[in-house]
Amino acid sequence: MTRNFVKVAFALAVCAAAPAATINTTLSVSAGASIQSTISASGTATLTGVGNGTFTAAIATTTFSGPYTITLSCGTITGTITVNASILTGTGTAVMTVTGGTGNFVGATGSFPNLAGAETVGTGSASFNLTFNGTGTITISGSACSSGPTAPTVTLIQNNYSYIQPGFPNYGIAPGSLFIIQGAGLADPTAQTVLQSSATPGIPKTLNGASVSVTVNGTTVQPALYYAIATQLAAVLPASTPVGTGTLTVTYNNTPSASVPIQVVQSALGLGTYNGLALATNPTNYVLYSYTNSAKPGDTIVLWGSGLGAISTDSDTVYTASPNAYSVKPTIYIGGIQATVLYAGDDGYPGQNQINVVVPANVLPGCNVSLVAVSGSGSAAIASNSTVLPIAAGGGVCSDPTFGITGANISTLNGQSTVKTGTLYISQATSPAASGGGTTVSDLGLAIFQSAAGGSFSGGAASLGSCILSQTNSTIINPITPKGLDAGTISLTGPNGTVSFTANPVVAGSYFGQLSSGFVPSTGGSFTFTGTGGADVGSFHATVTFPNPLMTWTNQAANATITRSSGTQVTWSGGGSGTYVLISGTSTSGNLTASFSCSAPQSALQFTVPVPILLSMPPGTGTLTVENSTSYQTFSASGLDLGLGFGFDSYMINAFYQ
């Protein structure tokens, strides 16, 4: 099963030219992109007949124009790229001008006046793909780079199941793991993704012209390949690979790539996912658990993944009929409760692990019950990726009544090509003041109406008693903003008056109301949203009620410094009976940011963020937030598949994660 990262593609074939020659070309570049204040793109470039290089661009979201650089072995090509904003919603065009360069391209000029582009939704962690193709000219005073064999380029190495980014505390590739290598020119460009058989003689070490070597502490091993295409390889790291920081090289048609670092660790389990849920099956009939086929407390389930660690008695290339267990069982937490692990080891196929585990009898049921593993031991312990599992007391359809959703709702919406949602909320937030110390209290109303791909709908927050973790790298693609929907005029009425919302001029489908201080009184009260209806959404009414008294976070000072290896407890008083408290945090180190969110019943009055979640947070500065949300209220309007309204009061502090 392949997992393709988001690509921004341009195409360019350059013929060799004499000095001061104008070359007719076709442009070709592949890069990852992210949307923040700019659209940032970086990746690989290919100049036909010249070789491989790299591409970077920073495109302003206000003008959709910005500089780009193509770096080749004999110099760089620089200029400006301008794209049509419509590309982000389907199709569009782009123009690239060449204004200079370095090396052989000093003084270069030229243009690509009509690049045709298209945007498509990505798969796996990919959010969207952009492709551009078109011809143009470039005039250079020197000569083009010499032609010859082009070296493969390696851009990313990840566990095949966890997809954790390099640099995070829980990153690493364990001996015996199935892992993926991404880049350009890695294998035959015409090769298709075809899984190789592990029946004797086993999966090959050379496939479609590609091979891989890994060297750690003076030992070199050659991983076998399940598949090999130009942009991605799937390989099994031999169990004999030493632990430590080493190098990896991909060779295609006898031309090696530059060596790139690889971090080999004792154990780093990646848990498989399918349709947003943990890849978990019934141990008897191997039917997948889903939103409409939930696991029950007390059930034995089978988890699938890779990365437990070296099992030297099993083959790295050939199917093992009687697979063996790993020497140390991982610790599995379901809904924050340690579960009993019956078996953890190979499943017979090279690189594949299975873990048979019993769902705790006292776990709180829900549609998004957290499931996370800690593999390895002592100082080498590493938390897995964070997944979720639907659990229901009697099996079947799961339910999260606190969040106004059931497994049937989620499955129905996931099965649609698009899902149109409306979210209404009112909040009172207490946060650190921008300067001078102290805090700032702000009341805000917000309404968001949007259309997104149906397969991306997950039902929202972690189920009660659970935590969900996400990790991002600012140099890797971020999700594209869903399409906004016109909901007309919106107002909010509370105990202290009525406020009309303003349409956000930057984010379509978003409306906000800047509420006066005290709009949400300390005694709570009812607040009603009213919409007149617009071009995409019909009229609606929704009411949410704040409790009396509002929640208060009672141990803020104790959480200013968070020791990740110890967990952190938060306590509160007040809040609404039958509601829930959300505990969330973020930490950042360089380009890496991790965030978590945990849900607890308000009546518990305390919650401890578990160690496996905190171990996956990068050490550094961040925040910790505690909020009490009202019960979710559903509302209906023509043009919407789902409407939810709620309110919350929150407290945020600056925190240091160590």
N, C-alpha and C positions, 0 to 999 in steps of 0.2 A: 504494500500500500504506500503510495508516494505522498509526500507532503510538500507542496510547492509554495515557496515564499512569494510575496507580492512582488511583481516586476513592473518596472516602467521600461518599455522597449522602444528603441529607435533603430533604424537600420542604415548602414553606410558602407558601400563597397567602393574602394578607392583604387584607381589604376595607377601604376607607377608613372611618374611624370618627369620630364626634363626640367631644369631650373627655369623659374619664371613661367611656369606652365599653368594653364587652367584645366582642371580635372573635372570631368562629369562623374558624379558620385551618387550613391544611394546609402543613406545613413543607417547604422545599426548599433544600438546601445541597450543594455539591460541593467536595471538598477532598482533598489528598494526605495520607497518614498514614504514620507510622513507629512501630515498636515498639522501645523500649529499656526504660528503667526506667518510662517512661510511654508510652501510645499518644498521640502528638502528631498533631494534624490541623490543616491550614490550607488555605484555598482560597477559593472564591467562594460567595456566598449570593444567592439570588433570592427576592424577595418579590413575588408576583404583584400587578400593579397599582401597585407601589411603585417597584421598580427593583432594580438589582444592588448587592451589597455583598460583604463578606468574612466568613468563618467561621474561628474558631480554637477548639481545645479541647485540654486536657491531661488524659487519663484514666489514672488509676493502674492498674497491672497487678495490684495486690493487691486493690483493691476494685472495679475496673472502673467507677469513678465519678470525675468531676472537673468543673472549671469550663469553660464555653464562653462565647464572645462573638460576637455577630453585629453587624457594623459597617455602618451604612447612611448615606446622605448626610445624614440629619437626626438621627442619634444612634446609640447602641448598645443592644443587648438582651443582658443577661447572665443567667446562671443555672447550673444543674448538669445534666449529662447522666450517666445511669447505664445501662450496657449489660449484657446477659447474656453471660457469657464464651463461651457456645456459639456466638455469632455468628462466632467465629474458625474454627469447624470446619464451617460450613454455614449454619444459620439461627439467629435469635435475636430478642429484642425489646429495646427501649430506652425509657427514660422521660426526658423533658426537663422541667425546671421553669424558670419565668421568675421571677427574684427582684429584678430592677432594671434599670437602664440609665442612659443619659445623653441629653441633648438632649430630643427629643420623647418619650423613653421613660423619663424619670426616674420612679421609683416603680412601674414596670410589674410586674405579676404575671401568673401563668398557668401552664399545664402542657400537655404532650403525653404523656398517660398510657400510650399503647399504640402505639408505633412498631414496625411490622413490619420486620425486617431480614433480609438474606441476604448470604453471603460467597461469592464466586466467584474462581477463579484468574485472574490477569491475563494479558495477552499482551505480547510484546516485553520491555521492561524492567519492566513492571508485575508485581507479585507477587500482589496480591489486590485485589478490589473489595468494598466494603461498601455496601449500599444500605439506607436506612431510609425508610419512608413512613407517615404517619398524621396524624390531625386532632387539634386541641386548641383552647385558648382563650388569649387574651392580653388583659389589661385595662390600658388606658393612660389617663392623665389629660390628655394632650395630644392631638394629631392624628397620624395616620399620615403618613409621608413622601408628598409630592405625587407623583402618577402622571405618566406621560409616557414618551417614548422612553427606553429603557435603553441605556447606552453599553456597547460591548464591553469585556471585560476580558482583557488579555494577561498570562499568567503565566510563559511559558517560550518561548525561541527556541533551536532546535537544528538542527544538520546532520541531514538526513533519514536518514543512515546511521550516523554515529558516536555520536550521542546524548550527546556530551560536554557536561557541565554548565557553565554560565557560571561564570567565576572560576578554572577550572583553566588551567595554563599553555598547554595545547594547545587551548584553546577559541577559536573564531572562525568567522565565516561568510565564505567567499570569494566574490567576484563570479563569477557564472555557476553558483553552487551551487543545488542543490535543498535547501530547508530547510523546517522545520515551525514553526508558531506554535500554541501551545496556550493555552487560556483558556476564557472563557464568553461566550455571546452574540455569537460571532464571525460567524455566518451564520444563514440560515433554520433554525430548530429542527427542521423536518421534512425537511431535506435529507439525502440519503444519500451515502455515499462512492462517487462515480462518477468515474473518471479521465477527464479531458478529452483529446480527441485533439489531437496536435500537427501533424496534417495541415493544410494551408492552409484557413482563415486563422490557425490556430494556437491555442494555449491562451489563454483569455480573461484580461483584467485585472480584470474584475468577474464574480463568480460567486455565485449564490444570495444576492444582495444585499450581498456582501462585496467589499471592495477593500483593498489594502495600499499604503502609501507609506513610503519610506525616505529619510531626508535625512542626508547625510554631507558635511561641509565645504561647506555651502551648495548642494549638488547634490541634487535630489529625483528619485527614480526610482519607477516603479510596477511591482512584480513581477507576473508572470502567475501564474495559479492552476491547478494540476492538479486539486485538489478543494477544496471548502469545506463544512464542516459546523459546527455550533454550537460545538463544543469544539476543533476543529483545522483549520488551513489548511495546504496544501502549496504552496509557491511557489518560483519561480526568481528569484534575485537577479540583476538585469541585469548584464551584463559591464561596463557603463559606470559602475557604482557606485564611487565613490572609496574608498580605504582609509582607515580611521580610526574613531573612536567617533562614532556618530550616533544617530538616533532612528527608531523605527518606530511607525506608527499604523495600526490597523485601523478601517475604517469599515463599519458595517452599517446599511443603510437610512438613509443620510445622517447617521448619528450616529457621530462619531469616538470612539475610545477615548482614554484618556490616552496620551501619548507615553511609550514605554519605550526604554531604551538597547539598541543593537545594536552589536556589535564586528565591523567588517568588516576582514578581513586579506587579505594578498596571496594566500595559499594555505593551506588547511586541509582536507586530504583525509580524508573519512570512508569507511571500507571497509565494504561491505555484508556482512551475515551472514545465514545461513539455518540453522535448527535448531542454533544454537550454533557453527557453523563459518563460515569465510570464504566469502563468496559468490563461488565460483570455478568456472569451467567449462572444458571441453575446447574448444579454439579451432576444431575442425572440426565437431563435432556438437553443441556447447554443452550437453552433459550435465553436470550438477552433480557435483563431487567430494563424496564422502561417506565415512563410516566403512567402507563396504563397496566403495567405488569410489575408492580413494586415488590421488593423483598419484604419479608416479615421479620420482626424481632425474633431472634432465636434460629433463623434460617442459616444454613451453611451456604455460602456463595463462593464462586471462583472468580478471582481477579486476574487480569492478564496484563503483562508488561514486560519490561526488560531492565536489567541493571542490578540484580541482587549481588553479583560478584562472580569470581572465578569458581567454576565447578570442574576441576581438572579431569574427573572421571568421565565426563561427557564430551562428545565431539563438537568442535567448532564448525564443522563442515557437513557432517553426515547425521541423519536422523538417528536418535538414540531410542531404542524400543523400551528400555527400562531406565528412564531418567532418574537422576539423583537429587536429593535436597541440598540446599545451601547450608553451610556450617552454622550460620547464625540466622534465626528467623527474624524478619523485620517486625517492628511494632506497628500495628495497624490501629488507627483511631477512627471510629465511626460516630459521627455526632459528638465528637470530643471525648468519647468513652473508649478506653482500650479494649480491643476485641481479642478473642482467642484465635490464634493462628494454628491451624491443624497441619498444614504443609506449605512449604515455600521452597521452590527449586525449579529445575528445568521442566518443560512440558514435552521434551523430546526433540523439538525443532531447534536448530542452532540459534542461539541468541534469545530464545523465547523463555519467559518465566511464567509460572502460575502460582497463585497464593490462594489456598483454601482457608476461609476465615468464617467465624460465626458472628452474625450480627448480634450485638449486645441486646439482652432482653429488656433493659431499661432505657434504651435509646428513645428520644422523642421523635415521633414520625413526622414526615414531611416530604415535599417533592424535591428539595435540594438539601439533603442531609450531607454534611461534609464527610469526606473520606480522604485520609492522608496517611502516608506511611513514613516511618523513620527506618532506614536501612543502615547497616554497618553498626559499629559499636564504639563506645568511648569517644575520643576526640575525632574519630573518623566518621561519626554518625552524621548522616545527611537526610534531610527531609525530602520527600518526593514532591512532584507537582500536586496541586490541590484539585481534587475532583469532588463530584457530588453523586449521591445515590438516592433514588426514590424509595421511601419506606412507608408502609401502611400496616396498621395493626392486623388486618386480615388479608394483606396482599392486594392485588388488583390496582385500582386507580388511587393514586396518592392525592393528598389534599393539604393545602396550606391556608386554612381559613383566615388566619391573621392577615394574610396578604391578598385575600379575595380571589384565590386562584385554585384550580384543581388540575390533576394530571390530564383529564379529558380536555380542559380548555387549552392547556399547553400543547398537547398533541394535535388538536385541531388547527391551532394557529401555526404550528410548525409545518403542517402539511400544506399551507397556503403559499402561493408564490410571493405574496406580499402581506404584511400585517399592518393595519392602520390603528394606531393607538392614541389615546389622549390621557395626559397625566396632569393633575391639578394638585398644587400643594401650597400651604402657607406655613411659614417658619418664623421662629424667633431664635436667633443665633447669638451666642456670647463668645467672643473670640479676642485674642490679644490685640491691643491697639497698635496701629501702624507705627507709632513713635511715642516715646515718653513713658512707656510702661502702662499698666492698667489694662482694662478691657473695653471692648465696644459691643453694645447690644444693638442688633438690627433686626427689624421685622420685614419680611419679604413675601410677596405672593408670586407664583410662577405657574404658567400653563404651557405645556408642550404638546403639540399635535404633529405626528410624523408617520411616514410610511417607510417600512424597512423590509428586508428579505425575510420571508416566513421562517426559514431554517435557523435564523439567528435568535428566535424568541425562546427564552429560558425560564420565564416566570418570575424573575427578579431576585430578591435577596436570599441569603442563606436561611434555611429553615431554623426554627427555634432551637437553641443549643448548639448551633453549628457556626463555623467560620469558613469563609472563602478567601483565597489569596490570588492576586494577580501580579505579574511581573512584566515590566516593559523596559525596552531600551530605546532611547530617543532617536537612535540612528536607524531603527527598524520601523517598518510601516505601522501606523496607527489606523484605527477604523475610520472609514469615510463617514461623514455626517449623513444620517438618513434624510430623505426628502421631506421637507416641511409641508404641512397642510394648513389651508386657510380656514380658520374657525370663526372669523368675523370679530365682533366686539365682545369683550369679556370684562366682567366686573366682579368685585368681591365685597360682600356685606358682612360686617361683624358687629359686636356690641358697641363699637366706637365709630360707626359710620360705614360709608361705601366708598370704594376706590375703583376707578376705571383703569384697566390694564393698558399698557403700551406695547405695540408690536415691535419685536426686536428687529432693527433694520439689517443686522448682520446674519442672524440665524433664523431662517425662514421657519414658520410654524411655532415660534417661541414668543410668548407674551409675558410681560412682567409688570408687577405693581410695587412701586417703592412706597412702603407703608410708613406712616409716621410712628415715632417712638410711642410705645404703649398701645399700639393698635391691637396687639395680642396682650390682654391684661394678665396679671399674675394669677388671677382667679379663673383663667381659661374662658370658655364660652363657645358658642356655635358660630360657624362662618359658612356662608353660602356663596358658591360660585354660580354665576349666570352667564350664559353665552347666547348671543342672538343668532348665531349660525353664519357661515360664510360659504365660499365657493366649494369647499371640500367637506365641511363638517356642518351638521344640522344644529339646531338649538339644543341647549341642555341646562340642567340644574344639578348641583351636587353640594351636599352639606357635610362638613367635618366638625367634630366637637373636641375641644381641648379640655383636659381634666382640671379639677380644682383640688389641690394646688398643682402647679407645674412641677416637673421633675427637677431635682437639684443633684449635681454630681458632687459627692461628699469627700472624695479623696484625691482631688486634682493634684495637689502638691506632691503626693507620693509617686506620681507617674511622670514627673518632669524628666527623669532618666530611667530608661527601660533596659534591663539586662535580658538580652534575648534568650539566654540559656536557662532562665528561671521562670519565664511566664510573667504576666503582669495582671494584677487584680484591680478592677474598678468597682466602686460601690456608689449607690444612689439612694435618694429618698424621694417620696412623692411620685407623681405620674399617675396615669390612668389605669384603673383595674381592668385586666383583660387585654392590655396593650403590650407592646414589646419595646425593648431598649436595644438600640444598635450601637455597637462599639466598633469604631473604625480607626485605622491609622495608616500613615504613609511614612516612608523614609527614602532618602535619595543619596546616592553616592556617584558623582560624575554623571554619566549618561543613564545610569540604572536607577529605576524607581520601582518600589514594591508597595502594594497597598493591600489591606485586609479589611473585611467587614464580618462582624459576628452578631448574631441575634440571640437575645435572651428574654424570657418572660419578665415583665415589669415586676411581678410579685417576688422574683428571686432576690432583688435588691443588691445583687452582686454578680460578677462574672469574671472568670480568669481567662485571659487570652492564652491559648495553649502554646507550649514550647515549640512544637513542630511548625506552627505558623510563624512565630517570631524568629526562629532559626533561618527562615528563608528571606528575611528582611535584610537589606544591605546595611551595615553599620553606618551611621551618619545622622544628620539632622532630619527632623520630620515633624509630624503632628500626631495627636491623639484626640479623638472626638467621641463624645458620648451623647446620644440623643434619644429622646422618648417620642415614639411615633404614635399617633392615634390609630385606631383600627382603620384598615383600608375600606373605602366605600366605592362600590361600583356605580357607574352612571352610563346611560345610553344616549347615543346621538346617531343620526343617520350619517353614514360614511365612516363609522368607526367599528372596528372589530372588538375593541376592549377599551373601556374608560375607567380610570382609577383616580380617586381623590383621597388625600390624607393631609395631616398637619404634623409638625414636630417642633419641639424646642430642644436646642443643642448647646453644648459647651465644647469648645476646642482650645487646646493648649499646645504650645510648642514643646516638642519632646526630642530627646537625644537617644538613639538606639545604639547600645554598646554590646 
